Amino acid sequence: MTHKLTALLLIALVTGCGHKAPQQHEPSEAGEAFRYWGMARTFPDGRFYTGKYSDAMQQMQLETYLRGDRSNSWEAIGPRNIGGRTLCLAIHPQNANILWAGSASGGLWKSVSGGLGANAWERVETGFPLLGVSAIAIDPANPDVMYVGTGEVYNVEFSMPNVAYRTTRGTYGIGILKSTDGGQSWSKSLDWAYGDLRGVQDIKINPLRPQTVYAATSEGLLRSYNAGASWQKVHDKRMAVDIEINPQDTAKIFVTHGSLNDEDVSGIYRSVNAGASFQKLTNGLPATYTGKTLITIHPAQTNIMYASIGNANGQDGLYKTTDGGSNWTKLTDLNVCSYQGWYSHDVVAHPTDPDRVIWVGIDGWRSLNGGVNFTQVSQWSSWFFGQVPAGGPEGPPIYIHADIHRAYWPTNDPQKIYVVTDGGLFVSQDGGESWEGRNGGCQTQQFYANLGNSATDPLFCIGGMQDNSTAIYTGSTDWTRVLGGDGECAAVNAADDNILYGSSQYLYLYKSTNRGQDFYNIGSNEMYNEASCFNAPFECAPSNASIMYAGGQSLFRSDDGGENWIKASNGLFAGGDYILTMAIHPNDPDIVYASTVPQANGPARVFRYNNGAVTQINGLPNRFCMDIAIHPSEPGTLYAVFSGFNTQHVWRSTNSGNNWTAVDNGLPDVPVNTVLIDPLKPEHVYIGNDLGVWLSTDAGGSWELYSADAPNAMLAMHLSISADRKLRVATHGLGVWQTSMAFTPVSVAEQAKLAVVERLQPNPAREHTQVVFSLAREAQVVLKVVDTGGKVLKNTGYEKLQAGTHTRNIPLSELPPGMYGVVLESTAGWRIGKKLLKQ
């Protein structure tokens, strides 16, 4: 049965409808993560315009050249001790210490130490917008020749005739890249830069004639007779997954096909004439399946093959042939990959002993008798929490991260078995008895918004990662893992950074009051019983850190730091649509801006919430609004940024959202995920898109590339500012990076020349005090009363004042007796103040 999903159902799947209480340890919600990522970019027409990325990359390269020496240095701050999602591996045929790894959205990586060490891995720049790498092949006769297959794909879905929705694909592919100098430089072999979203699943080189190369792609099986100079489709069946070439008779080619919930493309096919024709193998095999199949041919006894066949909602089983594929026997229906038979599983046999088999899915299993019996050899839930050292143990010897994509038993190093997982690379050196991580320095984590920073400690932040939990940065690139599941939004209380918040998929919220040593659940049953986005948002109010909002289908509010929640919106927030992002007014916590995504066949929308009243905001594009930023001193000015293609992506309003103006002004037409206003220089606006970070120094009037010195294709998910004014970007595939802000506040000595708080009268004071201050030049300033910890207790609001002496009266009656500070701040970046004793 072919699954034809309507647009309505696709959207419902993306945003998530069913809830289950998350455990401290649980495997991936891979399907929902992909649907969220894909729909944000393909809504509303279901198409993924890959060519826009190539156009953007050319624009970025030109801007980088035109900048000359005007560059800012970016620093990777980790995590370098937590492996990210890794899809494939290649082992140098002449030097087993040289490894190449393909990440899900962080590009290509290389190690010359077999993955050993705290800094074992380095990212390989190819010069192309490379995110997902699903296949790597090295010419066995000339290892300087390499092929890299791009994109991460799992299905092709249909909503109407001839319109393909590829919403459960991971990252876009640009085709196949080739190197002839051992990875130092790269060129395009198969150019898919201007196609729809496609992917290359596997590449195999004919071991006897390396000029012949095969590629399993989302469009079918391709073959090149001239080392990748040109390609022809030799098996016109969608979603080719895995290729095996008989090493003794290379005219015999096997290819598998499989697509999530699409039985029509499933099957194992064999060619006995080098791809001139193919026959579907059926004897002993299931007629159809709804996942994918991975196969292996034993290199010495080539009639022996194993096939791991998966269904979308449960493993079909492991099959074996001893006659080269004509007849198959089902060995076991052990549910190795659970509900992810479309996503992650594989099988491999020892190079000289076909009875020794490793079969992987959620965990790893081993057979010593040709598949008659299997023993579990790994347990993903045994991973270590806390701060593990980069390159050190990530768990006990039985630990392999969940969701194992591929397994490798190298012929040139047969004492080792490698597996690549959603938590990086793992190796066994004793035939599968024990395992260890080999991920030191491989910074490929997929962060979501929001990253939470301490307001006072520049070496402290917390963030959530796809498949790799929530972790805390404390100044070392070795982060501390604190929560399980898929890490999502996170925050640090602005007044007290002992108080942290984390979340996992579908708005499960957690709180710590001791800087992350312990967390407890703070969500309400009403919140959990409501459907929400996979990466549902929550925010702390800028003016009062105890006030929080969280978004499902309703808007929820807490006035006590998340301990108790009420439904702030009157019923469902937007007729049942799901809240995707939100921003709270800087001075009035009763005003919230929020975007929604549809659960039915409707538009994406933006709303303004004001003390219970919800008003739809018009004049914005029908795309997912990914982020909203409000001017800190002129809160009528706000920015909204949008994903998708063929639209303006950055919009500004100067009247609280009543009217909008597009301010892209030269930005590339690729999805924008995050926007940030510099609070000390509000005309400086930063945005992060799928390829990097951009800066406007004139409130959107013009833009310049700000991540020229960062890695290519840095998928920026969230921008924030550290306590020492570093611009931090949480990426979806390259961990967290930081750099200096474009605006540097004036020095303390310079501040003294610009303004003076002359006196507080009276001081000590009881009911009020009058602040007398002078300005050397016109400035936009605010007066604040803060406690000894720096928490803002009173705020007069910003006002533009001329040079000269000014007085302002501040009521104090509601403050308890004690020591306070009265602070004068400017949007130009300076701050001065005096102590005040309240009696």
N, C-alpha and C positions, 0 to 999 in steps of 0.2 A: 504494500500500500504506500503510495506516495503522499507525503505530508505537504499540503498546500496551506500555508499559514496566511491568514488575512492580515492586513496592516494593523487592524485592531488588536489581534492576538499578539502580534509581534511586540507592540508597544507594551501590552500588559506583561509580557514575559520580561521585557527589559527592566521594567521598574520593580518587579518582584511582587508577588501576591501572598505567598505562603510564608508563615513564620514558624520557626522552631527555636527553642532556647539554645543559644550557642554554648558549647562546652569550653572549658579552658583550653583543650586541645581538640581540634577537629580538622578534617581534610578540606580541600578547596571547594569553594562555591564557584568553580570555574565557569560553568555555563552562564550564571547570572552576571559574573564580572565581564565576560565577553559581550553579552547582550547590552549591558550598560555602556561599555566603551563603543561598541559599534553603532548603537542607535543614536548616541549623542552626536555622532559624526554624519550619519546617513539620513537623519530626519530632515525634511518630511518625505522626500521622494525615494528613499531607500538606496540611493546610489552613493558610491564612494569615489570621489574625483581624484584619483591618484596623481594625475598630471599636475594638479595644483601644487603638490609638494615639490615636484621637480622645478616648476616655475619659481617657487619660493626659494628653493635652494640656490638657484642661479642668482636671484636677487640678493640673497645673503652673501654669496661669494663676492659679488660686485661691491656691496657696501663694505665688506671687510677690506677689500683692496683699497677703496677710496678713503677709508679711515686712516690709512698710513700707520703712523706710530701711536695714534690716539687709541689706546687699548686699556682695558681694565683686566686685572688678573683674577681668574676664578680658582677657588680652592675646593677640592672635594673633601667633605667632612664625614663621609661614610653613609651607611655602615660598610665597613670592609671586613667584618667578621660574621656577617649573616649572608649566606648565599641567596641570590635572586633566581627567578624562574629561568631555567636553562633547558634548551630544546634539543641540542645535538652536540656531538663531539667528533673530532677527527684526530687520529694519532699519527704522527709522522712515521712513515714506513721504515725509515733508517735510523731514527733517533726517538725512542719511545718517551723521552722526557719532554719532547716538544708536543704540546697539546693545543688544539684550537677548539674553542667553545662558541656556540651560537646561543645568544640570549633571546628572551622573548620580545624585549623592546629596548635593549641596550646595545645592540649591534654585535660585532665580532670581537672576541678576546683571545689572547695568546698567553701560554705559559711555557717557559723553557726549563722548568724544574719539576715537571710532572704534576704540577699543581701544589707542590709542597712549599710551605713558608707563608709568612704573614703578608708578603707582597709578591705572591706568585704570579699574579695575572696583570696584564696590561691591555687596555683597549686598543684595537686596531682601527685607525682612521682610514676609511676607504675613499673619501671624497664624495660620497653619495649619501642621500638621506636614508640611512640604513637603521631600521629599528629591529624587526624580528628576523632572526636567522634560524631556519629550520633544517638546513642541510649544508654539509661541508664535505667535499670530496677532494682527495689528494692523489695525484697521478703516482702510482706505485713505482713506475720506471724513472720518473723525473719529479721529485717532490716539490720542486719550485713551482710546478703547475698546480693550481688550486682552483676549485669552483665553489662558490657560495650561493646557496638558494635562499631567497628572501621571502618574508611574509609568514604569518602563522594563521592557518585556515583549518576549519573543521566542518564546514557545511556550506551548501548553497540552498537557500530557501526561496520559495516563490509565493507571491501574493496575487499575481494576475498573470495572464499569459505573457511570456517573453520578458518579464521584469524580474530580475534576480535580486533578492535581498540577501546580503551576506553579513547578517548581523551577529552571527556567532563566530565570526572570524576574529582573530586577535589583532594583529597589526598588519598594515598594508605591505605588499611586496612590490619591489621594483624590477623583478626578474632574476637573472643570474649574473653574478659578477665573476670575473676571472683574473687571476694573477699569474704571471710567468716568472716572478722573481721572489718567490717565497713569501708573498704577502706584503711586500714593501709598497707596491703600487697596484692599482686595480683599474679594470675597464669593464664595460658592459658586454656581456656575451649574449644574453637574452634581454632585450629592452622592453620592459612593461611599464615604463614611466608614465605613459599616457593612457593606460587602460583603466578598467574598473578594479576593484579590490581583488587581487589574485595572490596566489602563493605557490611556492615550490616546496614540496614535502620531503623529497629525497633526490639524491643525485648518485649515480653509480657510473664508474669508469670501467670499460672493458679491460680486464687485467692483461689480456694478450695483445690487444690493439687499443692503446690508450687514446687514439684519435676518436674512438667511438665512445660517446657519452650519452647516458639516458637520464631523463629528469621526470620525476613524478610530480605533476602539478595539478592545481585545481581545474585546469582546462583539459587534462588528459595526460597521456604519456608522450613525451617528446624525445627525439633522438637527434644527435649531431654526429655526422661522419667526419667532421673536420675540426675537432677539438673546440667546439663551441662557436665557430665562426658563423654558422647558421644552424637553424633547428627546424625539424619537421615533426608534425604530430603523427605518431604511428599507431596510437590506440585512442580513438575518439570517444572516450568515456570519461565523464567528469570525475573529479576528486580522486585522482591517483594518489596513493599514500606511500607505498613501500615497493622497492625494487630489489630483486636478487638476480645476479648473473651466475650461472653455473661456472665455476672457475676452471673446470676441466673441459667443458664444451660451451663456449661463450655464445653459441647460437641459441642456447636455451635461456630464455628470459622469463622471469616471473614478475608480475605486477599485481598489487592489490588495490582495490577501490573501496571507499567507504565515506559516508557523509552522515552527520548527525540527523537521525530521524528521516532518512531518505533511503528506503530499501532498494529502490530501483537501480542505484549505482553500485550496489555492493557486489563483491565477488573477488575470487582469485583467478587470474588468467595466466596462461602459459603460451609462450611462443617458442617454436623449435627452429625458426628461420630468422633469428636476429631481429625480430620485430616486424617482419613482413606481414604476418597474420597472428592472431591470438585466439585461443580457445578457452572458454570458461571451464574451470575444474569443478566437478560436482560430486563425484563419487565419495560418499562419506562426509561431505561438507554440508552445512546448512544452506538451504536454497537462497535465503536472504539474511541480512542482519542490519541493524540500525546504528551501528558504530563504525569501527574500522578494524582492519586486520594487519598485523605485523608478522612477517615471516623470516625464517632464517634457513639457509642451506648449509649443511655441514661441509667445510672446505675440503676434507679428505674423503669422506664417504658421501658423495653428492646426491645419492638417491635418498638420503635421509634429510627430511625437512620438518620443521615445526611451524605451526601457525597459531598465533594468539588472536582469537576472534572475539570482538566485543560488541555488545549492544548498548544502546543509550542508557538503559536503566538496569543493567546487570550483565555480567560477563557470560558470554555463550560458552567459552571453554577453550582448552588447548587441544590442538589436533596434530597428528603426526602422519607422515608418509614415509615408506621405505622403498618406493618404486619411482621416485622422481616426480611425484605429484599426481599420478593417475588415480591412486586410491588412498583414502585418508581414514584414519581411525580417531575417534574422540577419546582422548586420554582421561580427561577429567572435566567436570563442570564447576570446579572450584572457583568461587566468585572473587577472583584476584583483584579486579579493578572496580568492583562494586557498581555504582551507577555512572561510572565514567569510562565505559567501554568505547566511547567516541573520542576520548581525550588523551588518556595516558596509560599505555601498557606496551609490553614488548617481550620477546623471547630470544635467547641466544644460547648456543651450545659451546662447550669447550673445543678448541681448535683441533685436538687430536682424539678426543673421546666423546662421541656423540651421545653417550648416556648421561653425561654430566650437563645438566640444563639449568639455566637461571630464567625464571619467569617472573615478570614484574608488573605491578599495577599500582594500587595504593601503597602496598608494601612489596617486599621481595620474597620469592619462594625458590627453593632449590630441589632438584631431583638428582639422585645418583644412579637411577636405574631406568633411564630413558623415558621418564615421565610417568612411570607406574605409580610412584608415590612422591609427594612433595612435602617439604618441611619449610615452615616460615623462618626466614633468616633475618628479617628486619621488622622493626616496630616503630612507626613514625611518631607515635605519641610519647616516646621516651626522650624527646629532644630536651636539651638543657634550657632553662630560663636563667635570667641574670646576664652577666657580662662574660661571654666566652671570648678567649683570645683569638685574634685573626690567625687563621691557619692551624688553630688548636682544635681539640675535640669539641664537637657541637652537641654531643650526646654520648651515651655509652656505646660500646662496640656493636650493639644491635640496632643502632639508630641510622636510618636513612630517611630523609625528608619525604613527606607524602607526595604522591602523584609523580611516578617515575615514567618519564617519557621514552627513554631509550636505554638499552643495555649493550655493552661492548666487551667482547672477550678477544683481545688483540692477538693475532697470530705471532707477532714479533715480541710479545711480552705476556705469554700465556699464564703466568702466575697471578696476573692482575685481572680483575673484572671492574669495569667502570659503569656507572649509571648516572644519567642526568635527570634532574628532578625540578620540581617547583621551588626547591631550596638549594639548587646548585649541583655541583659535582661530588660524587662519593665513589670511593674505591675500596675493593677488597683485595688483599694480597695473600689470602689463604683459601681461595676457592669459594668464597661466600660465607665463611664462618664468622668473620667480623668485618666491620666497615669503619671508614673514617672520612670526614669531609675534606675536600681539597678546594676551598673557596677563599683563601686568604687574599684580600685585595681585589676580589672580583665584585665591584660595586655596581650591581645590576638590579637593585630592588625597585619595585613598582609602588611608589607612594601615591596616596590619594590626598586630596584636600580634606581637612586642613592640617598644616603643621603648626603646633603650638609652641611659642617661645616664651621664656621667662622675661618679664619686664625689667628685671634688675641683674640677672646673671647671664652674660653673653655666652656662656658655655653650657647652656641648658635648654633643651627643647625635646618635644615628644611628637611622634608621628606614626601613622599606620600604613602597613604595606600589604599588597595583595599576596595572599598565601603565606605571609611571613610575620604575622602578628603585629603588635604595637611595640615600639622600642624607644628608648630614651638616650639622647646624646648628652654627655657630661664633659665634653672637651676632648675626648679621645675618639678616633675613628672606629673604635670598638664600642658599639652601642650596646645597651642593656635591654634584652627582651623581657617584657613585663606582662603582656596579654596574648592569649592565643587566638586562633581563628584568622580571618581576614581582617587586618587592621584598617580602620577607616578614619573618620575625623578625630582630631585630638585638640586639646587646649590646655593652657596653663592659666590659672587665676592671676590676673594682672596685679592684684594687691598682695597676694601671698603665694609664692611659687612652691610652697609645700603642697598646694592643692592642685591636682592634675585631673584631667578628664581624658578618657579614651573611649573607643567604641569599636564594635565589630558589625558585620553586615546586618542590615535591616534595623538600624537604630537601637542596638543593645548598648546601653551606656554604662560606663564604669567611672568610679571616682577614687582617688587616693588623697589622703590628707598627710602623707609622710614622704612626699617626693617620689612616689612610685614604688616604695617598698611593699605596699599592699594595696590592692584594689577591691572594691565591692560594687555590686550592681546598684544603680540608682534609678533605673527606669520604672515606670508605672505599668500595671497590668493593662490599663486603658491604652497606653502607648503601644505595648507589645501586641495587643489584639488588633491593631490597625495596620494595614498594608503600608509599605513605604518603599522608597528607592533603595537599591542595593547599597549605595553609598549615601545614606540619608544624613542630612546636616544637623548640627547643633552649633550654637554660638553663645558666647558670654557677652553681656552688655558692656560697652566701653566705659559708660559712666557709673556702673555699679556691677562689680564682678560677681556678686551673688545672684544677679538676675540672669537667667538663661532661657533660651528658646530652643526647641527641637521640632523638626518637621517630619511628619508622616503624611497621611491624608488630612490631618488636622495640624494646627499650630499649637504646640504645647509650651507652657511657661512654668518656670520655677523661680521663686523669690528667695530661696534659701540654699543656693548652690547645688541644686539638683536633688536635694533630699525628698522634696515633695513636688508634684506636678499637677497642674490643672490644664484643662483644654481652653486655651486662650481664644481660639476662633469659635464662633457660634456654629457648632457642627463641623462638617467637613469644610476644609479651607477653600477649596475651589471646585466644589461639586464632585469630589472624590479623586481629583488628580493628585499626583504625588509631588511634594515639595522637594526641589532639587538643591537649591542654595538659598541663603538668606543673608541679610545685613541689617544690623541694629543701629538706629540713630545714635550719633555720638553723645548727645546730651539728654535725649528723651527716650528712655527704654520702653515706652509704650508704642513707639513707632518702629515698624519692621518692614523691610522690603523683601519679597520672596519670589522666586520663580518656581513654576510647576511644569511637569511633563504629563502628557495625557495618558489616561488609562484606556480611553476609547479613541475613536477616530476623530480626534479634535486637535486644536492647535496647542503649541507650547505657549505659556503666558507668564506675565509678571504682574505682581499685586503689591499694593501698599496696605499694610495693617496698621490701624491707628486706634488703640484702646478698644478693641473688639470689632471695629468696623473694617471690612475688607473691600478694597476698591481695585478693580482691574485697571492696569496701566496700558494704554494703547500707544500705537505709533512705533512699535518695535518689530523686528523680523520674526517670522514663524520658525524659529530655531530654538534649540535648548539654550537658555540663558544660564551660563556656567558660573558666573560670579558677579557680585555687585559691590561697589565701593562708594562710600559716602565721604564727602569733603569734611575734614575734622572741625573746621571753624566756620564754614559756610554750608551747613547741612542741606540746603536746598539744591546743592550741586552734587550730582552722583553720576557714576559710570556703570554701565552694564555691558558685559561681553558675552559673545555668542559662539557656539560651535557651528558645525556644518560648513557648507560651501555655497558659492554663488550669492553671497550677501555681504553687506557691511557687518563687521564683527565687533566694533567698539562704538558705543553710543553714549552721549553725554546729555544730561538734563540740568538746567540751572533753575528750575522751578518745581522741585520736589517730584519730578516725574510726569508733570502735566504735558510737557513738550520735550521732544528729543531731537538731537542732531547727530548724524553719523560722523565720527572723527577718525576713521581709518587712515585717510590721507596718506596713502602709499604703503600701508601694511599689506603683506601678502594675503591672498584669499585662502587661508587655511584655518582650521578651528582654533579659537582662542579660549583658554581654560581659566584664566585668572587675571585679576586686575588689582593694582595696589597704588594708593596715593601716598606720597611721602608726607607725613604729618608736619614736618618742619619746612617743607617746600612744596605746598600742595599743587603748584602748577607742574611739578614733576610727577608724571604718571607712568607706571610700569605695567606692561602686560606680558603674559606668558602664553605662547601658543604651542602647537605640536612640534615646532622646530627650534624654539629658543625663547629668548627674552628681548623685549624691545622697550625703549624709553622715549617718552615725549617730555620735553622741557617747557612746552608751551600749552599745556592742558589739552593735548590732542591735536594741536595745529600741525605738527609734523612729528615724524618718528625716526629713530635711528636704532640699528641693531646694537643691543647691549651685551650679547653673549657671543661676540665674535671669537673670543679666546676660550670659550667653553667647548665641550665636545659637539661635533655635528649632530643634528637631529636630536636635540635635547628636548624631550617631551615635557614641558613645564606644566605641572598640575596646580602648584600653589606658590604664591610669592608672599614673603613675610619679612619682617625686620627684626634683627636680634637686638639685644640691649645695648650693644656697642655699635649700632647702626651698620650692620652688615646686611646686605640684601641676600636673603636666602631663597633658594628655589628647590622645592620638593619635586622631583621628576618621576615620571612613570617609566622607569627602566634604567636609570643611572644614579639612584640614591639622591643625596642632598648635596647641593653646592652652594657656595657663598662668594660674594665679592663686595667691594666697597660701594656705597651709595654714590650717586653722581654729585649730590650736594653735601658739602662738609660744613657743619655749623661753625660759627666763629669761635675763636678761642676765649678763654676766661678773661684774659687781658683785654681782648677786643670788646668783650661784653661790657666791661667797666666803662668803656668810652661811649657806648651806645645808650645805656640806661642806668639809672640809679634809683633804688628804693631808699628814699631819704629817711623816712621814719614811719613808725606805726604809733598812732596816738588815739587812746592811751595804750600803754603796754607796761605792765600787765593790764588786761582788760576783762570786763565781765559781759556786757551786753553787746558791744560792738567795738570795732576799731576802724580808724580812718587811715588809709594807706596813702602816703604822699610819695609820688615818684616822678621822675623827669626822664624825658626822651631826647636824645641828641638829634634824631631825625624821625620822620614819619614812620610809624610801625603799626602792625596789627598785633594786638597783645591781649592776654587774658590774665586775670588774677585768680590764683588757686590757694586754698587752705589745705595743707596736707598734714597727716600725722607723722610720727617719728619714723614710721616705716615707708613713708613716701606715698601712702594711699591718699588719693584726692577725696576730700570731704566736702568741699564747696568749690563752685566754679562760676565765675561771673559771666562767662561767655566771651568770645573774641569780639573786639571792636577796633576799628582803625582810628588812630589818634595822631595828631600833628606833633611836631617837636615842641617841647616845653614842659611845664610842670602840671601834673594832674593829681586829683584826689578822688578816691573811691571809698565808700563806706561799706564795710562787711559786717553783717549781723553774726553774732557769736552765741546767742542765748541757748541754742539747742546743742552746743558742744559741751561735753563734760570738762571739768577742770583738768589742766595738763599743759604739756609743752607741744606747740605746733609750729609749722612753718608757713609763712605767707610768701608765695612765689609769683613773680612776674615773668611770663613767658611770651615769646614772640614767634610768629611763623617763620621768621628769618633764622631761627635755630638757637637763639640765646635764652638763658634762664638765669635770673638772679632772685634773691630773697632775703628775708630776715626772720629771726625767731620771734615767736609770740607766746607769751605766758597767759593762759586763760585761767581766771580765778573762779 
